Amino acid sequence: VQLQASGGGLVQAGGSLRLSCAARGSIFVVGAIGWYRQAPGKQRELVAAITTTTGGVTKYADFVQGRFAISKDYAKNTVYLQMNSLTPEDTAVYYCNHGIRPYDFWGQGTLVTVSS
């Protein structure tokens, strides 16, 4: 299943953004979808993940600290990442991929820039 991230942009510190990960196909069959990010000069890291089978178990990186929320919409085959209280340290390219075993193909991602 191909996944496409969108929704990034420029926001001031303290602001919010909602990212979307649209699947070409059913998100149910993927099993788990995660949001990852890569800041300049840093390694890609997991931000949040959610199981896309029934139940919807979620996992968050420690640095999220309650600011982000991951959710899913079966009707739209989309996984969202609501990001609140953004800081300049959240500036990165955000990608969506399999939440446990990422596919080799990462796509372009979506750029989030947080200004101070």
C-alpha positions in Angstrom: 0.0 0.0 0.0 1.5 3.3 -1.0 1.4 6.1 1.6 1.5 9.9 0.8 2.2 12.5 3.5 0.8 16.1 3.2 -0.2 19.0 5.3 3.1 20.6 6.3 3.9 24.2 6.2 5.3 27.2 8.0 3.9 27.9 11.5 4.9 30.1 14.4 6.1 28.6 17.7 3.1 27.6 19.8 1.0 26.9 16.7 -0.6 23.8 15.3 -0.6 21.7 12.2 -2.4 18.6 11.1 -0.6 16.2 8.8 -2.4 13.6 6.7 -1.1 10.3 5.5 -3.3 9.1 2.6 -3.1 5.4 1.6 -3.7 4.1 -1.9 -5.7 1.2 -0.6 -7.0 0.1 2.7 -5.1 1.2 5.8 -6.5 -1.8 7.6 -4.3 -4.2 5.7 -1.2 -2.2 6.5 -1.4 -3.2 10.1 0.3 -0.2 11.6 1.2 3.3 10.3 3.8 5.6 11.7 4.8 9.2 11.4 8.6 9.8 11.2 10.6 12.9 10.9 14.1 13.9 9.9 15.6 17.2 10.8 18.6 18.6 8.9 21.8 16.8 9.9 19.9 14.3 12.1 18.7 10.7 11.7 15.1 9.9 10.9 13.1 9.1 14.0 9.7 7.8 14.9 7.3 10.4 16.1 4.1 8.4 16.6 2.5 5.2 15.4 -1.0 3.6 15.4 -2.2 0.1 14.7 -4.7 0.2 11.8 -6.4 -3.1 12.6 -9.3 -2.9 15.1 -8.4 -1.3 18.4 -5.9 1.4 17.4 -3.0 1.1 19.8 -0.9 4.2 19.8 2.8 4.9 20.6 4.5 8.2 20.9 8.1 9.3 21.1 9.2 10.8 24.4 9.7 14.2 22.9 6.1 14.5 21.9 5.2 15.0 25.6 1.4 15.0 25.0 1.5 17.6 22.3 0.7 15.4 19.3 -2.1 13.0 18.6 -2.3 10.3 16.0 -5.6 9.1 14.6 -7.1 7.1 11.7 -10.1 7.4 9.4 -11.0 4.1 7.7 -13.5 5.8 5.4 -10.8 8.1 4.0 -8.0 5.5 4.4 -6.0 8.3 6.1 -3.9 8.6 9.2 -3.6 12.0 10.8 -1.0 13.6 13.1 -2.4 16.6 15.0 0.6 18.6 16.2 0.0 21.3 18.9 2.4 23.6 20.8 5.0 23.3 18.1 8.5 24.5 18.8 11.4 25.2 16.4 12.9 21.8 17.4 9.9 20.2 15.6 11.2 21.6 12.3 11.8 18.6 10.0 10.5 16.7 7.0 7.7 14.4 8.2 7.1 11.1 6.5 4.6 8.4 7.0 5.4 4.7 6.6 4.7 1.3 8.1 4.6 1.8 11.8 6.7 -1.3 12.7 8.7 -2.3 9.7 9.1 0.7 7.4 9.0 0.1 3.6 12.2 0.9 1.7 10.3 3.6 -0.2 9.8 6.7 1.9 8.4 9.2 -0.5 9.0 13.0 -0.4 7.5 13.6 3.0 6.0 17.0 4.0 8.1 19.9 5.4 7.2 21.4 8.7 8.9 24.6 9.6 8.4 26.2 13.0 9.6 29.8 13.4 10.5 31.3 16.7 
